[in-house]
C-alpha cells in the first residue's frame, strides 16, 4: 500500500492505567481489520495513546478514522463499567 494520507488520533487519559487498558483492548484489532487501503498503528507514552491511521485515499482515511474512533469509544465504555 502506498500511504498518501495520515491522521494521528491523540487520546489523553487521566492516568497511565486507563490508557494501558484501552491500548490492550485495541491492540488485538491491529492487522485484523486493516484493508488494502488502510492500516493503523498504536503507540502509548504514559497516559497518552496515539492511533495513527494511514490510507491511500481520503475516503479510506475517513472510514479508517471512524472505525478506530468507534473501537476506542467501546474500549473506554467497557473500562468504565469495571
Backbone as CSV, one residue per row, in Angstrom:
resi,resn,N_x,N_y,N_z,CA_x,CA_y,CA_z,C_x,C_y,C_z
1,UNK,0.842,-1.182,0.000,0.000,0.000,0.000,0.879,1.235,0.000
2,UNK,0.566,2.188,-0.842,1.251,3.464,-0.855,0.452,4.422,0.013
3,UNK,1.045,4.837,1.121,0.353,5.736,2.047,0.453,7.163,1.541
4,UNK,-0.689,7.770,1.285,-0.671,9.148,0.846,-1.366,10.077,1.829
5,UNK,-2.122,9.511,2.764,-2.853,10.321,3.749,-2.662,9.690,5.127
6,UNK,-2.582,10.559,6.147,-2.368,10.058,7.501,-3.064,10.965,8.505
7,UNK,-3.621,10.349,9.529,-4.188,11.075,10.663,-3.661,10.445,11.936
8,UNK,-3.281,11.279,12.888,-2.851,10.792,14.195,-3.919,11.203,15.204
9,UNK,-4.538,10.201,15.808,-5.537,10.432,16.845,-4.820,10.369,18.185
10,UNK,-4.755,11.478,18.902,-4.070,11.539,20.190,-5.110,11.527,21.295
11,UNK,-5.019,10.529,22.157,-6.003,10.331,23.218,-5.299,10.440,24.562
12,UNK,-5.662,11.448,25.345,-5.077,11.653,26.667,-6.040,11.145,27.725
13,UNK,-5.521,10.334,28.647,-6.328,9.748,29.717,-5.890,10.295,31.064
14,UNK,-6.754,10.177,32.064,-6.419,10.727,33.382,-5.200,10.071,34.030
15,UNK,-4.947,8.801,33.672,-3.792,8.113,34.253,-3.294,7.027,33.304
16,UNK,-2.101,6.553,33.593,-1.448,5.565,32.739,-2.215,4.244,32.689
17,UNK,-2.797,3.845,33.805,-3.545,2.576,33.842,-4.737,2.598,32.891
18,UNK,-5.449,3.694,32.847,-6.594,3.806,31.930,-6.129,3.727,30.477
19,UNK,-5.062,4.418,30.147,-4.522,4.366,28.784,-4.065,2.953,28.445
20,UNK,-3.464,2.269,29.396,-2.994,0.899,29.175,-4.174,-0.042,28.897
21,UNK,-5.271,0.110,29.641,-6.452,-0.744,29.430,-7.032,-0.534,28.038
22,UNK,-7.139,0.718,27.611,-7.675,0.998,26.272,-6.726,0.427,25.212
23,UNK,-5.444,0.631,25.396,-4.465,0.095,24.442,-4.584,-1.421,24.330
24,UNK,-4.675,-2.110,25.449,-4.793,-3.572,25.437,-6.075,-4.029,24.760
25,UNK,-7.103,-3.243,24.863,-8.360,-3.582,24.193,-8.252,-3.408,22.679
26,UNK,-7.515,-2.397,22.250,-7.417,-2.096,20.831,-6.364,-2.921,20.104
27,UNK,-5.292,-3.265,20.786,-4.148,-3.899,20.124,-4.515,-5.158,19.325
28,UNK,-5.389,-6.047,19.799,-5.721,-7.236,19.001,-6.366,-6.914,17.644
29,UNK,-6.907,-5.727,17.498,-7.553,-5.344,16.244,-6.553,-4.911,15.177
30,UNK,-5.331,-4.575,15.587,-4.314,-4.171,14.615,-4.038,-5.331,13.663
31,UNK,-4.078,-5.050,12.404,-3.848,-6.080,11.412,-5.084,-6.894,11.081
32,UNK,-5.971,-7.058,12.064,-7.183,-7.855,11.848,-8.202,-7.111,10.989
33,UNK,-8.218,-5.780,11.090,-9.214,-5.030,10.321,-8.591,-4.135,9.258
34,UNK,-7.285,-4.204,9.112,-6.642,-3.433,8.038,-7.093,-3.970,6.685
35,UNK,-7.191,-3.084,5.744,-7.567,-3.492,4.402,-6.461,-3.178,3.415
36,UNK,-6.798,-3.241,2.145,-5.829,-2.913,1.104,-5.549,-1.420,1.063
37,UNK,-6.468,-0.607,1.630,-6.351,0.842,1.512,-6.011,1.549,2.814
38,UNK,-6.101,0.852,3.967,-5.816,1.496,5.253,-5.008,0.581,6.163
39,UNK,-4.235,1.201,7.034,-3.541,0.500,8.112,-3.578,1.399,9.345
40,UNK,-3.315,0.803,10.495,-3.285,1.574,11.737,-2.162,1.059,12.624
41,UNK,-1.618,1.957,13.434,-0.622,1.594,14.439,-1.015,2.263,15.749
42,UNK,-0.572,1.670,16.845,-0.807,2.223,18.182,0.518,2.424,18.888
43,UNK,0.636,3.541,19.588,1.762,3.770,20.488,1.205,4.401,21.750
44,UNK,1.851,4.106,22.876,1.425,4.709,24.145,2.642,5.218,24.875
45,UNK,2.517,6.431,25.408,3.552,7.023,26.240,2.858,7.500,27.505
46,UNK,2.969,6.712,28.554,2.299,7.059,29.800,0.794,7.053,29.630
47,UNK,0.174,8.196,29.890,-1.284,8.309,29.828,-1.784,8.782,28.462
48,UNK,-0.880,8.841,27.475,-1.262,9.285,26.128,-1.168,8.120,25.156
49,UNK,-2.252,7.889,24.438,-2.325,6.838,23.433,-2.470,7.497,22.074
50,UNK,-1.662,7.056,21.106,-1.770,7.577,19.751,-2.119,6.444,18.795
51,UNK,-3.115,6.711,17.984,-3.509,5.787,16.928,-3.261,6.506,15.607
52,UNK,-2.360,5.956,14.801,-2.051,6.541,13.501,-2.744,5.727,12.422
53,UNK,-3.598,6.382,11.667,-4.328,5.746,10.580,-3.748,6.281,9.278
54,UNK,-3.321,5.380,8.397,-2.811,5.771,7.089,-3.669,5.131,6.008
55,UNK,-3.806,5.840,4.898,-4.676,5.357,3.827,-4.198,5.852,2.469
56,UNK,-4.649,5.157,1.445,-4.275,5.522,0.081,-5.140,6.637,-0.485
57,UNK,-6.318,6.871,0.118,-7.207,7.930,-0.370,-8.025,8.472,0.792
58,UNK,-8.653,9.613,0.581,-9.380,10.286,1.665,-10.614,9.528,2.127
59,UNK,-11.292,8.835,1.229,-12.473,8.049,1.629,-12.049,6.934,2.578
60,UNK,-10.967,6.259,2.247,-10.459,5.189,3.109,-9.965,5.754,4.440
61,UNK,-9.363,6.931,4.418,-8.897,7.564,5.653,-10.069,7.881,6.572
62,UNK,-11.127,8.445,6.016,-12.317,8.741,6.814,-12.894,7.467,7.417
63,UNK,-13.012,6.430,6.626,-13.555,5.166,7.120,-12.656,4.575,8.209
64,UNK,-11.358,4.630,8.002,-10.428,4.118,8.999,-10.498,4.892,10.303
65,UNK,-10.578,6.203,10.219,-10.700,7.030,11.432,-11.996,6.718,12.167
66,UNK,-13.089,6.602,11.429,-14.369,6.262,12.054,-14.287,4.916,12.767
67,UNK,-13.651,3.944,12.127,-13.519,2.618,12.729,-12.744,2.685,14.034
68,UNK,-11.589,3.340,14.018,-10.745,3.381,15.214,-11.337,4.249,16.318
69,UNK,-12.024,5.308,15.958,-12.695,6.112,16.987,-13.832,5.331,17.633
70,UNK,-14.550,4.549,16.841,-15.624,3.724,17.396,-15.054,2.640,18.312
71,UNK,-14.003,1.968,17.871,-13.376,0.943,18.708,-12.861,1.544,20.017
72,UNK,-12.290,2.734,19.927,-11.797,3.413,21.132,-12.938,3.744,22.073
73,UNK,-14.029,4.239,21.537,-15.189,4.572,22.353,-15.719,3.344,23.093
74,UNK,-15.790,2.221,22.405,-16.253,0.982,23.026,-15.286,0.536,24.120
75,UNK,-13.985,0.614,23.852,-12.982,0.229,24.850,-13.071,1.122,26.086
76,UNK,-13.276,2.412,25.883,-13.411,3.333,27.016,-14.649,3.015,27.834
77,UNK,-15.775,2.776,27.159,-17.029,2.474,27.858,-16.908,1.162,28.637
78,UNK,-16.263,0.174,28.051,-16.087,-1.096,28.742,-15.210,-0.930,29.980
79,UNK,-14.207,-0.073,29.889,-13.332,0.181,31.027,-14.032,0.899,32.155
80,UNK,-15.024,1.715,31.833,-15.781,2.445,32.851,-16.707,1.523,33.628
81,UNK,-17.112,0.418,33.016,-18.068,-0.473,33.674,-17.411,-1.422,34.658
82,UNK,-16.086,-1.342,34.781,-15.347,-2.225,35.700,-15.609,-1.875,37.130
